[in-house]
Amino acid sequence: MPFQIHALDHDQFTKYFDYDTAQLSASGAHLETVSEYPGTPCRVSLADAHIGETVLLINHEHQPENSPYRASHAIFVRKGVEQATPTANTVPKVLSSRLLSLRGFDETHFMRAADVVDGSTLGTALETMFQSSKIAYIHIHNAKPGCFAAKVTRV
């Protein structure tokens, strides 16, 4: 079953890179400089930030639908990067190199399937989960520490 991994759009985060410390704090956001690689996965570029890069740490509502599964969590966004557009059935390295949690949702935004997989098997796991006609989309989370990583749809 073909799948498409979607990165977040950088435009929704751009303004925060111009905020001062007080504005960031009022927004529940924080700018920091990356000090280790890998370890700071950007949800826009779908790549780990490099040492010395500036990243935004911000709470992002990744499940905004009116459902008991409505959710948000902290994510990292690199400064000045373009939105990744992986080709269909392609798994970016930032995902293939981590332990991942998959959450399959139906059209009413209820979770109907879940799994924990090694990122090296992500493509197969996504195809398997999409074999169920109940699954409309899948959210990928990093299992450690549990942050939202990307949304996946059928192609």
Steps between C-alpha positions, in 0.01 A plus 500: 500500500673824386555770764611864519686650797424870555724760663361807674491835318777738619280809448303431818822523706697779326383786723637334815860532378460879518349503850694625800529289815186648660289440187630145473424434865148641464450266205632198689790478257877495527794550263810294557826408333550135415788344694491137384434313178283311442232573755298803395257388228340784302135447404529731197818372333454142628871499585705528817631850573877535496719625786489879516164536324218698661181308565160598631356280773125555504178325590321392183143374474552203271152357555269804485181309419203501736559155642608347832839457329557872456866551587804724500862459602839665471674493161820642352513719188827609338544863405484585130430155356255408229223248543612151405295325235604136502387297202230240553613190688822673612606500867734786600811403699377701800220243530679185389763546773267513801260289703154617395143484620227480234142606562243422234185715492170455321304771316333608827847549657475204736808285550438157350852355493834553671845348492859561602756430227867538427531779246685272262170311452277809481408466132373145546319592822319791329398280208372236741299749707345652186378154394213557741223701333431654842826699493471843333836639618787420733696713742863410559649585840851453628459231763778664702406763622162473327478815287292523183720438195279503188162424349456228238220462246419249229611579147 
